[in-house]
């Protein structure tokens, strides 16, 4: 599917030539082909990445739909004035449904297609390149709070200035029609972007936040049942969840997902044994999010190397909590060397091969290790 999507600009260009009965130059097809190949390479790399905006790697078809809409937009825009083109919302949507490299790759793939469809002048291409780059960079600063007022205002301001440059290049800067088209484009982009951003905020970002807020409540009914079944398993889960969230925040991983993994990796205890089958059965019955089910399955698979950063964080947090609790069980008043325990835990997991395919970098592992060593006061809660 991704290969077809990447090379779809060639099909759109050919369709446009058939409609207007114009011959296509071999150079145009070759250049579009190279552009499509480069974008396909970016797609392949991004599929393996870990920095998609707002965890959209779980919804890859959303990006495919946005890119397909961009192809349709490019085709339609080839019949109207550049002053009408709503490319800023397209740039924002590409970013919000993927990551930075993928957004830039998708945007320029579509813009290069637009160059051949509309026979753009250089200043038009430069203006829309800047509109897309500014839009992508502005909206890349959005975080989970999703305060989009300033990025929206700034990106629309720059778009207006660059559209005025397009009108100036066409010698129509003061033509009433040009001014009207720019104003209408500005209003349309404002309304469309506001609608997109509000939808993302309420239906994507905060929906996920609310769901994990319920799961990560220590008084969640499942966790209450676990506490009644086994206080040791419950407190182990609570302490593991604490470290999972803290470590994920430190290295920029998915903190709510990690915390939920810490809470529920032992939930199978409710069925008698803490095994993968029991855990996944409970997860299915309680409609856990797909990414949490995936994490629990990855972590619980016996003797299988981990791949995601979240699973690596869960492994190390679980091992650290287990080690400290075990030592306190032997001697509740013991004065432990947490730096040495941390070193032993890391060595054991690395030598066991559990982290050999994990996406945690050496720098991230060092940050995690440092965090464990700094938590000397918290370990007293494990006594």
C-alpha positions in Angstrom: 0.0 0.0 0.0 2.7 2.5 0.9 4.6 1.8 -2.3 1.4 2.6 -4.3 0.7 5.7 -2.2 4.3 7.0 -2.8 4.1 6.6 -6.5 0.5 7.9 -6.8 1.7 11.4 -8.0 2.9 9.8 -11.3 -0.7 8.5 -11.8 -2.2 11.8 -11.0 0.1 13.6 -13.3 -0.7 11.2 -16.1 -4.4 11.6 -15.5 -4.1 15.4 -15.7 -2.3 15.1 -19.0 -5.1 12.9 -20.4 -7.7 15.5 -19.4 -6.0 18.5 -20.9 -4.7 16.4 -23.9 -1.1 17.6 -23.3 2.1 15.6 -23.9 4.2 14.8 -20.9 8.0 15.2 -21.1 10.1 12.3 -20.0 12.1 14.6 -17.7 8.9 15.4 -15.8 8.1 11.7 -15.3 11.7 11.0 -14.2 11.8 13.8 -11.7 8.4 12.8 -10.3 9.6 9.3 -10.1 12.7 10.3 -8.1 10.6 12.4 -5.8 8.2 9.5 -5.2 11.1 7.1 -4.6 12.6 9.5 -2.0 9.3 9.9 -0.3 8.9 6.1 -0.2 12.3 5.8 1.5 11.2 8.4 4.1 8.0 6.4 4.7 9.9 3.2 5.3 12.3 4.9 7.8 9.4 6.6 9.6 7.5 3.4 10.0 10.4 2.2 12.2 10.6 5.4 14.1 9.5 6.4 17.5 8.7 10.1 17.3 5.3 10.3 15.6 3.2 13.2 16.8 0.7 12.2 19.5 1.5 8.5 19.0 -0.1 8.4 15.5 2.1 5.4 14.7 -0.9 3.5 16.1 -3.1 5.0 13.3 -1.0 4.8 10.2 -4.1 4.8 7.9 -4.9 8.3 9.1 -1.7 9.5 7.4 -2.5 7.5 4.3 -6.0 9.2 4.2 -4.4 12.7 4.6 -1.9 12.1 1.8 -4.6 10.7 -0.5 -6.6 13.8 0.2 -3.5 15.8 -0.7 -3.3 14.1 -4.0 -6.9 15.0 -4.8 -6.2 18.6 -3.6 -3.2 18.9 -6.0 -5.3 17.7 -8.9 -8.1 20.2 -8.1 -5.7 23.1 -7.4 -4.2 22.7 -10.9 -7.4 24.3 -12.3 -7.5 27.3 -10.1 -5.3 30.3 -9.1 -2.4 29.6 -6.6 -3.9 32.4 -4.4 -6.7 29.9 -3.6 -4.6 26.9 -2.6 -5.1 25.8 1.0 -1.8 24.2 1.4 -1.2 25.3 5.0 -4.0 23.1 6.5 -2.5 20.2 4.4 0.9 20.8 5.9 -0.5 20.8 9.5 -2.6 17.7 8.9 0.4 15.8 7.5 2.4 16.7 10.6 -0.4 15.9 13.1 -0.9 12.5 11.6 2.8 11.4 11.4 6.3 12.8 12.3 8.5 15.6 11.1 10.4 13.7 8.3 7.2 12.1 7.0 5.4 15.4 7.0 8.1 17.2 5.1 8.5 14.3 2.7 4.8 14.1 2.1 4.4 17.8 1.7 7.2 18.3 -0.8 6.1 15.2 -2.7 2.7 16.8 -3.2 4.1 20.2 -3.9 6.5 18.9 -6.6 3.4 17.2 -8.2 1.7 20.5 -8.1 4.7 22.1 -9.9 4.2 19.8 -12.9 0.4 19.9 -12.8 0.2 23.7 -12.7 3.5 24.7 -14.4 4.4 26.9 -11.4 6.7 29.9 -11.6 9.8 29.7 -9.3 8.5 32.3 -6.9 5.2 30.4 -6.5 7.0 27.2 -5.7 9.3 29.0 -3.2 6.3 30.7 -1.5 4.4 27.5 -1.0 7.6 25.7 0.1 7.9 28.3 2.9 4.2 28.1 3.7 4.5 24.4 4.2 7.8 24.5 6.1 6.6 27.3 8.5 3.3 25.5 9.1 5.0 22.2 9.9 7.6 23.8 12.2 5.0 26.0 14.0 2.7 23.1 14.7 5.6 20.8 15.7 5.7 22.8 19.0 2.3 21.5 20.1 2.4 19.2 23.1 -0.3 17.3 24.9 -1.8 20.5 26.2 -2.5 21.4 22.6 -2.5 25.2 22.9 -2.6 26.0 19.2 -3.4 29.8 19.3 0.1 31.2 18.7 1.1 28.6 16.0 -2.2 29.2 14.2 -1.8 33.0 14.2 1.8 33.0 13.1 1.4 30.4 10.4 -1.6 32.3 8.9 0.3 35.6 9.1 3.2 34.1 7.2 0.9 32.5 4.7 -0.7 35.9 4.0 2.6 37.6 3.4 3.8 34.8 1.1 0.5 34.9 -0.9 1.0 38.6 -1.3 4.5 37.8 -2.7 2.8 35.4 -5.2 0.4 38.1 -6.3 3.3 40.6 -6.6 5.2 38.1 -8.8 2.2 37.8 -11.1 1.9 41.6 -11.3 -1.5 41.6 -9.6 -0.7 42.7 -6.1 -3.3 45.5 -6.1 -5.9 43.8 -8.3 -9.2 43.5 -6.4 -9.6 39.9 -7.5 -6.2 39.0 -6.0 -6.9 40.7 -2.7 -10.3 39.0 -2.5 -8.8 35.5 -3.3 -6.2 36.0 -0.6 -8.8 37.1 2.0 -11.1 34.2 1.2 -8.1 31.8 1.3 -7.1 33.2 4.7 -10.7 32.8 6.1 -11.0 29.3 4.7 -7.7 28.1 6.1 -8.5 29.7 9.5 -11.8 27.9 9.7 -10.4 24.6 8.4 -7.4 24.6 10.7 -9.5 25.6 13.7 -11.8 22.7 13.0 -8.9 20.2 12.5 -7.1 21.3 15.6 -10.3 21.2 17.8 -11.1 17.7 16.5 -7.5 16.5 17.2 -7.7 18.1 20.7 -11.0 16.6 21.7 -11.2 13.3 19.8 -7.6 12.2 19.6 -5.4 13.9 22.3 -7.7 14.3 25.2 -9.7 11.1 24.5 -6.5 9.1 25.0 -5.5 11.1 28.0 -8.9 10.6 29.7 -8.8 6.9 29.0 -5.4 6.4 30.6 -6.4 8.7 33.4 -9.1 6.2 34.4 -6.8 3.1 33.9 -4.0 4.8 35.8 -6.1 5.6 38.9 -4.9 3.4 41.8 -8.5 3.0 42.8 -9.5 1.5 39.4 -11.7 -1.5 40.0 -9.2 -4.0 38.6 -6.4 -2.6 40.8 -8.7 -2.8 43.8 -9.4 -6.4 43.0 -5.7 -7.1 42.7 -5.1 -5.5 46.1 -7.7 -7.7 47.6 -6.2 -10.8 45.9 -2.6 -10.1 46.7 -1.3 -6.9 48.4 2.2 -7.8 47.4 1.3 -7.9 43.7 -0.6 -4.7 44.1 2.2 -2.7 45.7 4.7 -4.2 43.3 2.5 -2.9 40.5 2.1 0.6 42.1 5.9 1.0 42.5 6.6 -0.3 39.0 4.1 2.1 37.6 5.8 5.0 39.5 9.2 4.2 37.9 7.7 3.6 34.5 6.0 7.0 34.4 9.1 8.8 35.7 11.5 7.1 33.3 9.2 7.6 30.3 9.0 11.4 31.1 12.8 11.6 31.4 13.4 10.1 27.9 10.3 11.3 26.1 8.5 7.9 25.8 4.8 7.4 26.1 4.4 8.0 29.9 0.7 7.1 30.3 1.2 3.9 28.4 4.3 3.0 30.4 2.5 3.7 33.7 -0.5 1.5 32.6 2.0 -1.2 31.7 3.4 -1.0 35.2 0.0 -1.2 36.8 -1.3 -4.1 34.7 1.6 -6.3 33.9 0.7 -8.5 36.9 -3.1 -8.3 36.5 -3.2 -12.0 35.4 -2.9 -12.7 39.2 -6.6 -12.2 39.4 -7.0 -15.5 37.5 -4.6 -17.4 39.7 -1.3 -17.0 37.8 0.5 -14.0 36.5 0.9 -15.3 33.0 0.4 -13.8 29.5 -2.8 -15.7 28.7 -4.6 -14.5 31.9 -3.3 -11.0 31.4 -4.5 -10.8 27.8 -7.9 -12.3 28.7 -8.4 -9.6 31.3 -7.2 -6.9 28.9 -9.7 -8.1 26.2 -12.6 -8.3 28.6 -12.0 -4.8 29.9 -11.3 -3.3 26.5 -7.8 -2.1 27.1 -6.4 0.3 24.5 -4.7 -1.6 21.6 -1.3 -0.1 22.4 -1.5 -1.3 26.0 -2.5 -4.8 24.9 0.4 -4.8 22.5 2.8 -3.7 25.3 1.5 -6.4 27.7 1.9 -9.0 25.0 5.4 -7.9 24.1 6.5 -7.8 27.7 4.9 -11.1 28.7 6.1 -13.2 25.7 8.6 -15.6 27.3 12.3 -15.3 26.4 11.6 -12.9 23.5 13.7 -9.8 23.0 11.8 -6.5 23.5 11.5 -3.9 20.8 9.6 -0.8 22.0 11.1 1.7 24.4 8.0 1.3 26.6 8.6 -2.4 27.0 12.2 -1.8 27.9 11.3 0.7 30.5 8.7 -1.7 32.0 11.3 -4.5 32.1 13.9 -2.4 33.9 11.4 -0.9 36.3 9.9 -4.3 37.1 13.4 -5.8 37.7 14.5 -2.9 39.9 11.4 -3.0 42.1 11.6 -6.8 42.4 15.3 -6.7 43.4 14.8 -4.0 46.1 11.6 -5.7 47.5 13.4 -9.1 47.6 16.4 -7.6 49.5 14.0 -5.8 52.0 12.1 -9.1 52.5 15.4 -10.6 53.7 16.2 -7.7 56.0 13.7 -4.9 56.4 16.3 -2.6 58.0 19.0 -3.2 55.5 21.0 -0.2 54.1 21.2 -1.0 50.4 23.6 0.2 47.8 21.2 1.3 45.1 23.9 2.1 42.6 25.2 -1.4 42.9 21.7 -2.9 42.6 21.1 -0.8 39.5 24.3 -2.0 37.9 23.4 -5.6 38.6 19.9 -5.2 37.2 21.2 -3.6 34.0 23.9 -6.2 33.6 21.5 -9.0 34.0 18.9 -7.7 31.5 21.6 -6.8 28.9 23.5 -10.1 29.2 20.2 -12.0 29.0 19.7 -10.4 25.6 16.3 -8.9 26.5 17.4 -5.4 25.3 19.4 -6.3 22.3 16.7 -5.3 19.9 15.1 -2.7 22.0 14.9 0.9 20.6 16.3 2.4 23.8 19.5 4.2 22.9 22.7 4.1 25.0 22.0 7.7 26.1 18.5 6.8 27.2 19.8 3.7 29.1 22.3 6.0 30.9 19.4 8.4 31.8 17.4 5.5 33.1 20.3 4.2 35.1 21.0 7.6 36.6 17.3 8.0 37.5 17.3 4.7 39.4 20.4 5.8 41.4 18.8 9.1 42.3 15.6 7.6 43.7 17.2 6.8 47.1 14.4 8.3 49.2 11.6 6.6 47.3 13.0 3.1 47.9 12.0 3.4 51.6 8.4 2.9 50.5 9.4 -0.6 49.3 10.4 -1.7 52.8 
